[in-house]
Amino acid sequence: MIGGDFNLIRSPEDKSSGNIDFRWVDRFNEWVEIWALMEINLAGRAYTWGNNQENLIMSKIDRIFCSTNFESMFPLSNARTLARIGSDHTPIIWESGETQIPKKLRFKFEKWWLARPDFRNVVVKAWDIVGNSADVIDVWQSKVRYFRKLARGWSANLEAAIRK
């Protein structure tokens, strides 16, 4: 896990003004990609820094990243922001989640699934199932649940291959 003031943004949504150097945005995102980091989302506020000037500019430049191995050791971890008092940065608290009552695991789409040669076939298979409800939301949810079940098999196979 690595966290702190990176002084860089990852997208235009991370800054309140339109003055963005996309060259640095791209480099920062490439760095995140090269090291295969996952960003731990912050609950509490959209921006973590403010320039404290009359013409206020706010940015999200304070972040926490982790590896997929770290995330699998702490699947219930979370990060939240505190009140910004006496600083131009917002304090961030990371919690392991070990003292939390486990919630039902959330579905996480893994971008490496897109590289699988059978990805399209699995999506088509999941979407071709016929729902037994007249409510379109129930039908959609059953298709997504079936896709999750199929995708969990990919993750289980990958974990088994890694253990060998």
Z-matrix of the N, CA and C atoms (Angstrom, degrees):
N
C 1 1.446
C 2 1.526 1 107.72
N 3 1.325 2 114.84 1 141.10
C 4 1.460 3 121.33 2 176.89
C 5 1.530 4 106.78 3 -140.15
N 6 1.300 5 115.59 4 137.18
C 7 1.456 6 118.92 5 -179.77
C 8 1.505 7 111.24 6 -150.86
N 9 1.320 8 115.90 7 159.25
C 10 1.453 9 119.96 8 176.34
C 11 1.511 10 112.23 9 148.60
N 12 1.306 11 114.24 10 -161.36
C 13 1.461 12 123.37 11 -179.41
C 14 1.529 13 107.79 12 -88.47
N 15 1.319 14 117.03 13 104.42
C 16 1.460 15 121.20 14 -179.06
C 17 1.530 16 112.36 15 -89.24
N 18 1.335 17 117.52 16 -11.00
C 19 1.460 18 123.09 17 178.91
C 20 1.522 19 113.01 18 57.62
N 21 1.314 20 117.63 19 19.98
C 22 1.464 21 122.86 20 179.38
C 23 1.515 22 109.09 21 -137.18
N 24 1.313 23 115.54 22 152.61
C 25 1.457 24 120.76 23 175.30
C 26 1.517 25 109.29 24 -107.74
N 27 1.338 26 116.21 25 161.86
C 28 1.464 27 120.34 26 -179.07
C 29 1.527 28 112.81 27 -106.91
N 30 1.343 29 117.06 28 -16.68
C 31 1.464 30 120.47 29 179.84
C 32 1.529 31 109.31 30 -158.41
N 33 1.333 32 117.91 31 164.52
C 34 1.469 33 120.19 32 179.32
C 35 1.533 34 112.83 33 -59.47
N 36 1.316 35 118.54 34 -28.17
C 37 1.462 36 121.85 35 179.19
C 38 1.520 37 112.09 36 -66.35
N 39 1.330 38 117.04 37 -16.24
C 40 1.465 39 121.67 38 -178.46
C 41 1.524 40 113.28 39 -82.89
N 42 1.342 41 117.96 40 4.17
C 43 1.460 42 120.30 41 -178.13
C 44 1.518 43 109.60 42 -141.13
N 45 1.327 44 116.06 43 137.34
C 46 1.465 45 119.78 44 -176.47
C 47 1.524 46 113.33 45 -77.18
N 48 1.323 47 118.31 46 -20.06
C 49 1.468 48 120.82 47 177.78
C 50 1.526 49 108.98 48 -104.21
N 51 1.308 50 116.07 49 163.21
C 52 1.461 51 120.04 50 -179.28
C 53 1.516 52 114.39 51 -86.88
N 54 1.322 53 118.36 52 4.52
C 55 1.457 54 122.09 53 -177.93
C 56 1.533 55 108.88 54 -83.36
N 57 1.327 56 116.69 55 93.80
C 58 1.471 57 121.89 56 -173.16
C 59 1.520 58 109.40 57 -128.80
N 60 1.323 59 116.11 58 131.97
C 61 1.466 60 122.01 59 175.02
C 62 1.536 61 107.22 60 -96.39
N 63 1.316 62 116.20 61 96.36
C 64 1.462 63 120.87 62 -174.30
C 65 1.526 64 112.90 63 -65.48
N 66 1.314 65 117.21 64 -20.06
C 67 1.468 66 119.87 65 175.98
C 68 1.533 67 109.44 66 -61.21
N 69 1.348 68 116.89 67 -43.54
C 70 1.469 69 120.79 68 179.93
C 71 1.524 70 111.32 69 -74.03
N 72 1.321 71 117.32 70 -33.34
C 73 1.474 72 120.99 71 175.39
C 74 1.525 73 109.06 72 -60.28
N 75 1.327 74 116.26 73 -47.83
C 76 1.465 75 120.60 74 -179.71
C 77 1.528 76 111.68 75 -63.31
N 78 1.321 77 117.11 76 -42.52
C 79 1.474 78 120.35 77 179.70
C 80 1.524 79 111.46 78 -63.54
N 81 1.325 80 116.49 79 -42.08
C 82 1.464 81 120.08 80 179.42
C 83 1.525 82 110.47 81 -63.90
N 84 1.325 83 117.17 82 -45.19
C 85 1.467 84 120.65 83 178.47
C 86 1.527 85 111.56 84 -64.56
N 87 1.326 86 117.73 85 -35.29
C 88 1.469 87 120.79 86 175.73
C 89 1.528 88 110.51 87 -64.40
N 90 1.329 89 117.03 88 -40.76
C 91 1.467 90 121.36 89 177.69
C 92 1.533 91 110.63 90 -61.47
N 93 1.319 92 116.49 91 -44.15
C 94 1.470 93 121.19 92 177.89
C 95 1.526 94 109.59 93 -61.11
N 96 1.319 95 116.51 94 -43.24
C 97 1.470 96 121.86 95 -179.41
C 98 1.533 97 112.07 96 -66.70
N 99 1.324 98 117.08 97 -45.16
C 100 1.473 99 121.40 98 -179.32
C 101 1.521 100 111.10 99 -57.51
N 102 1.330 101 116.96 100 -42.12
C 103 1.463 102 121.26 101 -178.16
C 104 1.535 103 112.15 102 -88.76
N 105 1.343 104 117.44 103 4.39
C 106 1.466 105 123.58 104 178.17
C 107 1.527 106 111.38 105 51.28
N 108 1.331 107 114.91 106 49.01
C 109 1.458 108 120.25 107 -178.35
C 110 1.521 109 111.45 108 -91.10
N 111 1.310 110 114.21 109 149.36
C 112 1.458 111 121.63 110 173.93
C 113 1.519 112 106.56 111 -110.99
N 114 1.316 113 116.83 112 135.85
C 115 1.453 114 119.42 113 177.72
C 116 1.520 115 109.46 114 -89.68
N 117 1.319 116 115.64 115 132.25
C 118 1.459 117 120.69 116 176.18
C 119 1.524 118 106.46 117 -85.41
N 120 1.321 119 115.93 118 118.46
C 121 1.463 120 120.17 119 -177.05
C 122 1.521 121 110.71 120 -66.50
N 123 1.320 122 115.40 121 143.15
C 124 1.458 123 121.75 122 -179.92
C 125 1.518 124 110.02 123 -98.52
N 126 1.307 125 116.77 124 128.23
C 127 1.455 126 121.23 125 175.01
C 128 1.520 127 108.21 126 -93.59
N 129 1.290 128 117.27 127 141.42
C 130 1.456 129 119.80 128 173.30
C 131 1.514 130 115.81 129 125.48
N 132 1.329 131 117.76 130 -39.90
C 133 1.464 132 119.49 131 -179.82
C 134 1.531 133 110.16 132 -163.74
N 135 1.330 134 114.33 133 157.64
C 136 1.462 135 119.81 134 -177.64
C 137 1.524 136 112.30 135 -81.60
N 138 1.328 137 117.74 136 -30.57
C 139 1.462 138 121.52 137 -176.17
C 140 1.525 139 110.07 138 -119.18
N 141 1.327 140 116.37 139 148.41
C 142 1.467 141 121.08 140 -178.44
C 143 1.526 142 112.99 141 -115.58
N 144 1.315 143 117.90 142 -2.28
C 145 1.457 144 121.91 143 -178.61
C 146 1.517 145 109.43 144 -143.10
N 147 1.323 146 116.04 145 144.69
C 148 1.458 147 121.85 146 174.62
C 149 1.514 148 109.00 147 -138.83
N 150 1.334 149 117.42 148 144.85
C 151 1.462 150 120.44 149 -174.72
C 152 1.525 151 113.45 150 -81.14
N 153 1.344 152 118.28 151 -3.65
C 154 1.470 153 122.87 152 177.73
C 155 1.529 154 112.83 153 55.41
N 156 1.316 155 117.48 154 31.43
C 157 1.465 156 122.95 155 178.76
C 158 1.526 157 109.20 156 -107.48
N 159 1.321 158 115.78 157 168.12
C 160 1.463 159 120.07 158 177.43
C 161 1.534 160 110.19 159 -61.26
N 162 1.346 161 116.08 160 -42.19
C 163 1.456 162 121.29 161 175.00
C 164 1.536 163 106.78 162 -90.57
N 165 1.330 164 116.46 163 82.39
C 166 1.462 165 122.94 164 -171.27
C 167 1.528 166 112.15 165 -64.19
N 168 1.322 167 115.58 166 127.69
C 169 1.463 168 123.35 167 171.80
C 170 1.516 169 106.41 168 -119.83
N 171 1.321 170 115.77 169 131.05
C 172 1.462 171 120.89 170 179.30
C 173 1.524 172 108.81 171 -122.87
N 174 1.347 173 115.32 172 146.42
C 175 1.465 174 120.90 173 179.88
C 176 1.512 175 110.15 174 -143.50
N 177 1.315 176 114.65 175 158.00
C 178 1.464 177 120.80 176 170.81
C 179 1.525 178 105.97 177 -102.20
N 180 1.337 179 115.77 178 95.71
C 181 1.463 180 120.59 179 -178.50
C 182 1.524 181 112.04 180 -119.66
N 183 1.327 182 116.92 181 -9.68
C 184 1.465 183 121.54 182 177.34
C 185 1.527 184 107.28 183 -98.96
N 186 1.328 185 115.93 184 125.80
C 187 1.460 186 120.24 185 -171.61
C 188 1.515 187 110.69 186 -145.21
N 189 1.327 188 114.53 187 165.17
C 190 1.462 189 121.90 188 172.15
C 191 1.520 190 107.17 189 -128.41
N 192 1.334 191 115.71 190 128.93
C 193 1.458 192 122.19 191 176.62
C 194 1.527 193 108.94 192 -119.77
N 195 1.327 194 115.09 193 155.26
C 196 1.466 195 119.48 194 175.33
C 197 1.528 196 108.87 195 -149.13
N 198 1.318 197 114.94 196 166.52
C 199 1.465 198 120.45 197 175.35
C 200 1.522 199 108.85 198 -84.65
N 201 1.313 200 116.60 199 165.50
C 202 1.470 201 119.43 200 177.15
C 203 1.524 202 110.46 201 -65.99
N 204 1.337 203 117.66 202 -32.99
C 205 1.468 204 120.07 203 176.70
C 206 1.519 205 110.62 204 -63.60
N 207 1.321 206 117.12 205 -43.19
C 208 1.454 207 121.09 206 178.84
C 209 1.525 208 110.10 207 -62.51
N 210 1.338 209 115.99 208 -43.88
C 211 1.459 210 120.77 209 -179.47
C 212 1.520 211 110.92 210 -63.15
N 213 1.337 212 117.60 211 -35.89
C 214 1.464 213 119.70 212 179.20
C 215 1.531 214 111.62 213 -71.36
N 216 1.350 215 117.90 214 -25.63
C 217 1.465 216 120.49 215 175.65
C 218 1.526 217 111.83 216 -76.61
N 219 1.325 218 116.93 217 -27.40
C 220 1.464 219 122.50 218 -179.28
C 221 1.530 220 109.88 219 -129.27
N 222 1.326 221 118.27 220 65.52
C 223 1.463 222 120.03 221 -175.08
C 224 1.531 223 114.00 222 -66.72
N 225 1.320 224 117.49 223 -19.33
C 226 1.458 225 120.82 224 -179.83
C 227 1.530 226 112.63 225 -98.62
N 228 1.326 227 116.81 226 8.28
C 229 1.465 228 119.62 227 -177.21
C 230 1.522 229 110.47 228 -65.33
N 231 1.317 230 114.72 229 156.77
C 232 1.457 231 120.11 230 177.99
C 233 1.519 232 108.76 231 -153.94
N 234 1.298 233 116.08 232 165.58
C 235 1.456 234 122.31 233 177.41
C 236 1.517 235 108.04 234 -135.71
N 237 1.308 236 114.50 235 142.24
C 238 1.463 237 119.27 236 178.67
C 239 1.518 238 108.92 237 -139.50
N 240 1.308 239 114.52 238 158.25
C 241 1.461 240 120.12 239 179.41
C 242 1.517 241 109.71 240 -98.74
N 243 1.321 242 114.84 241 153.64
C 244 1.457 243 121.81 242 175.86
C 245 1.525 244 109.08 243 -109.93
N 246 1.303 245 116.69 244 176.98
C 247 1.461 246 121.02 245 177.82
C 248 1.528 247 109.60 246 -65.93
N 249 1.325 248 114.99 247 141.26
C 250 1.470 249 121.26 248 179.64
C 251 1.523 250 107.94 249 -90.04
N 252 1.327 251 115.69 250 104.37
C 253 1.468 252 121.31 251 -178.37
C 254 1.530 253 108.54 252 -125.56
N 255 1.322 254 117.13 253 122.07
C 256 1.452 255 121.34 254 174.93
C 257 1.516 256 115.79 255 75.68
N 258 1.305 257 118.37 256 9.65
C 259 1.458 258 121.87 257 -179.78
C 260 1.521 259 108.98 258 -146.02
N 261 1.312 260 116.21 259 161.96
C 262 1.463 261 118.45 260 173.89
C 263 1.530 262 111.25 261 -89.87
N 264 1.340 263 117.49 262 -1.45
C 265 1.462 264 122.94 263 177.35
C 266 1.526 265 110.74 264 -109.98
N 267 1.312 266 115.46 265 150.11
C 268 1.456 267 122.34 266 177.78
C 269 1.523 268 109.04 267 -92.54
N 270 1.335 269 118.55 268 126.21
C 271 1.467 270 119.86 269 176.73
C 272 1.529 271 110.73 270 -65.17
N 273 1.325 272 115.59 271 145.00
C 274 1.467 273 121.82 272 179.68
C 275 1.527 274 108.47 273 -121.27
N 276 1.313 275 115.80 274 134.57
C 277 1.466 276 122.22 275 176.69
C 278 1.517 277 107.99 276 -112.22
N 279 1.335 278 116.43 277 124.92
C 280 1.468 279 121.42 278 173.34
C 281 1.514 280 107.79 279 -102.25
N 282 1.322 281 116.65 280 134.49
C 283 1.462 282 122.24 281 177.88
C 284 1.515 283 108.70 282 -124.54
N 285 1.319 284 116.40 283 136.58
C 286 1.465 285 121.77 284 -176.39
C 287 1.519 286 112.42 285 -68.05
N 288 1.323 287 117.75 286 -26.33
C 289 1.459 288 120.90 287 -177.40
C 290 1.513 289 113.33 288 84.81
N 291 1.333 290 117.30 289 1.43
C 292 1.465 291 120.32 290 -177.02
C 293 1.517 292 112.82 291 -67.39
N 294 1.330 293 118.16 292 -24.41
C 295 1.461 294 120.09 293 179.48
C 296 1.522 295 112.19 294 -94.29
N 297 1.314 296 117.08 295 -1.19
C 298 1.465 297 120.65 296 179.94
C 299 1.515 298 110.53 297 -81.07
N 300 1.300 299 115.10 298 152.56
C 301 1.459 300 120.47 299 172.26
C 302 1.521 301 106.34 300 -75.55
N 303 1.340 302 117.14 301 123.60
C 304 1.467 303 119.11 302 -175.94
C 305 1.526 304 112.09 303 -58.40
N 306 1.312 305 114.57 304 133.47
C 307 1.456 306 121.41 305 174.74
C 308 1.519 307 107.34 306 -98.67
N 309 1.290 308 114.72 307 166.67
C 310 1.455 309 119.10 308 175.43
C 311 1.532 310 107.99 309 -59.97
N 312 1.327 311 117.53 310 132.41
C 313 1.463 312 121.25 311 -178.04
C 314 1.518 313 110.94 312 -60.44
N 315 1.323 314 115.41 313 136.66
C 316 1.454 315 121.26 314 178.28
C 317 1.521 316 109.48 315 -81.54
N 318 1.297 317 114.54 316 148.71
C 319 1.454 318 120.55 317 174.96
C 320 1.520 319 108.46 318 -75.88
N 321 1.317 320 117.42 319 131.35
C 322 1.456 321 122.23 320 177.85
C 323 1.522 322 108.72 321 -122.94
N 324 1.305 323 115.51 322 121.86
C 325 1.459 324 120.83 323 176.35
C 326 1.516 325 108.01 324 -78.53
N 327 1.310 326 117.01 325 126.41
C 328 1.465 327 122.33 326 179.52
C 329 1.529 328 108.46 327 -99.99
N 330 1.329 329 116.83 328 127.76
C 331 1.465 330 118.39 329 -176.04
C 332 1.523 331 112.93 330 -66.88
N 333 1.342 332 117.98 331 -21.49
C 334 1.460 333 119.50 332 178.65
C 335 1.527 334 111.44 333 -67.91
N 336 1.343 335 117.27 334 -17.97
C 337 1.468 336 119.51 335 176.23
C 338 1.528 337 110.67 336 -60.83
N 339 1.334 338 116.55 337 -33.52
C 340 1.466 339 120.33 338 -178.80
C 341 1.521 340 112.06 339 -62.26
N 342 1.336 341 117.55 340 -25.86
C 343 1.464 342 121.74 341 -179.13
C 344 1.527 343 112.03 342 -82.85
N 345 1.311 344 117.55 343 -11.39
C 346 1.467 345 120.27 344 179.97
C 347 1.527 346 109.98 345 -69.29
N 348 1.323 347 118.73 346 135.16
C 349 1.461 348 119.75 347 -179.50
C 350 1.529 349 112.81 348 -65.28
N 351 1.334 350 117.92 349 -24.49
C 352 1.458 351 120.58 350 -178.48
C 353 1.529 352 113.36 351 -94.81
N 354 1.334 353 117.69 352 7.22
C 355 1.466 354 120.69 353 -176.37
C 356 1.531 355 111.72 354 -57.07
N 357 1.317 356 116.34 355 -51.60
C 358 1.472 357 119.26 356 -177.24
C 359 1.518 358 110.96 357 -60.56
N 360 1.328 359 117.60 358 -41.89
C 361 1.465 360 120.82 359 -179.41
C 362 1.523 361 111.61 360 -63.18
N 363 1.329 362 116.76 361 -38.40
C 364 1.460 363 120.24 362 179.20
C 365 1.530 364 110.68 363 -67.14
N 366 1.329 365 116.95 364 -41.61
C 367 1.466 366 120.01 365 177.84
C 368 1.530 367 109.67 366 -63.17
N 369 1.326 368 117.06 367 -44.75
C 370 1.467 369 120.30 368 179.02
C 371 1.530 370 110.25 369 -61.60
N 372 1.332 371 116.91 370 -43.13
C 373 1.470 372 121.11 371 178.87
C 374 1.527 373 110.76 372 -60.23
N 375 1.322 374 116.80 373 -43.93
C 376 1.467 375 120.51 374 -179.90
C 377 1.524 376 111.05 375 -66.81
N 378 1.322 377 117.29 376 -37.62
C 379 1.460 378 120.25 377 -176.86
C 380 1.526 379 112.47 378 -80.18
N 381 1.326 380 117.33 379 -18.60
C 382 1.462 381 120.18 380 -179.71
C 383 1.523 382 113.36 381 -81.43
N 384 1.337 383 117.66 382 -10.98
C 385 1.461 384 117.70 383 179.77
C 386 1.520 385 108.80 384 -66.77
N 387 1.313 386 115.85 385 146.61
C 388 1.462 387 121.59 386 -178.47
C 389 1.523 388 108.05 387 -96.67
N 390 1.317 389 115.38 388 126.05
C 391 1.466 390 120.20 389 177.50
C 392 1.513 391 109.95 390 -80.36
N 393 1.335 392 116.29 391 151.07
C 394 1.461 393 119.81 392 -178.97
C 395 1.522 394 111.25 393 -104.15
N 396 1.314 395 116.55 394 29.74
C 397 1.454 396 120.94 395 -179.33
C 398 1.521 397 109.08 396 -127.99
N 399 1.321 398 114.68 397 150.85
C 400 1.461 399 119.51 398 176.20
C 401 1.524 400 110.92 399 -82.98
N 402 1.314 401 116.58 400 -15.76
C 403 1.468 402 121.39 401 -179.10
C 404 1.531 403 109.05 402 -82.54
N 405 1.326 404 116.70 403 119.23
C 406 1.456 405 120.79 404 -176.24
C 407 1.533 406 111.98 405 -63.12
N 408 1.321 407 118.33 406 -31.03
C 409 1.469 408 120.90 407 178.11
C 410 1.523 409 109.90 408 -66.07
N 411 1.332 410 117.54 409 -41.85
C 412 1.475 411 120.56 410 177.77
C 413 1.528 412 111.11 411 -63.27
N 414 1.321 413 117.05 412 -39.97
C 415 1.468 414 121.04 413 178.33
C 416 1.526 415 109.70 414 -63.98
N 417 1.334 416 116.68 415 -46.82
C 418 1.455 417 121.27 416 179.39
C 419 1.527 418 110.60 417 -59.67
N 420 1.336 419 117.25 418 -45.02
C 421 1.464 420 120.64 419 -179.36
C 422 1.531 421 111.51 420 -63.57
N 423 1.318 422 118.03 421 -37.11
C 424 1.469 423 119.30 422 178.95
C 425 1.537 424 110.32 423 -67.61
N 426 1.320 425 117.51 424 -35.78
C 427 1.465 426 120.52 425 177.13
C 428 1.536 427 110.75 426 -65.98
N 429 1.320 428 116.50 427 -42.79
C 430 1.471 429 120.68 428 178.73
C 431 1.529 430 109.86 429 -65.05
N 432 1.341 431 118.08 430 -42.52
C 433 1.470 432 120.78 431 178.17
C 434 1.525 433 111.08 432 -60.03
N 435 1.336 434 116.95 433 -40.96
C 436 1.457 435 120.20 434 179.69
C 437 1.532 436 110.44 435 -66.17
N 438 1.344 437 116.71 436 -41.07
C 439 1.465 438 119.84 437 176.40
C 440 1.521 439 110.16 438 -60.64
N 441 1.351 440 117.94 439 -43.71
C 442 1.470 441 121.38 440 178.19
C 443 1.520 442 110.96 441 -56.65
N 444 1.321 443 115.54 442 -43.57
C 445 1.473 444 120.16 443 -179.30
C 446 1.528 445 110.24 444 -61.34
N 447 1.324 446 116.88 445 -44.84
C 448 1.466 447 120.60 446 178.86
C 449 1.527 448 111.05 447 -65.85
N 450 1.329 449 116.95 448 -41.52
C 451 1.470 450 121.09 449 -178.22
C 452 1.528 451 111.09 450 -68.68
N 453 1.324 452 118.79 451 -33.91
C 454 1.464 453 120.61 452 176.83
C 455 1.524 454 110.55 453 -59.16
N 456 1.314 455 117.02 454 -32.58
C 457 1.462 456 121.09 455 176.78
C 458 1.520 457 111.75 456 -61.80
N 459 1.342 458 117.18 457 -38.30
C 460 1.464 459 120.48 458 177.17
C 461 1.526 460 109.59 459 -61.75
N 462 1.326 461 116.37 460 -47.54
C 463 1.463 462 120.55 461 -178.08
C 464 1.520 463 110.88 462 -63.93
N 465 1.328 464 117.33 463 -40.91
C 466 1.466 465 120.53 464 179.48
C 467 1.528 466 110.33 465 -64.41
N 468 1.327 467 117.07 466 -41.16
C 469 1.465 468 120.60 467 178.26
C 470 1.523 469 111.19 468 -64.54
N 471 1.346 470 117.03 469 -39.85
C 472 1.453 471 120.77 470 178.79
C 473 1.534 472 110.05 471 -64.60
N 474 1.324 473 117.30 472 -44.80
C 475 1.476 474 120.48 473 179.75
C 476 1.528 475 111.12 474 -62.30
N 477 1.331 476 117.06 475 -40.08
C 478 1.467 477 120.17 476 178.59
C 479 1.525 478 111.04 477 -64.52
N 480 1.337 479 116.75 478 -39.71
C 481 1.466 480 120.62 479 178.64
C 482 1.531 481 111.31 480 -66.23
N 483 1.312 482 116.83 481 -36.77
C 484 1.468 483 120.67 482 179.50
C 485 1.527 484 110.43 483 -67.00
N 486 1.326 485 117.37 484 -38.60
C 487 1.477 486 121.51 485 -178.66
C 488 1.515 487 112.27 486 -67.51
N 489 1.336 488 118.10 487 -24.79
C 490 1.479 489 120.54 488 -176.84
C 491 1.492 490 112.20 489 -70.87
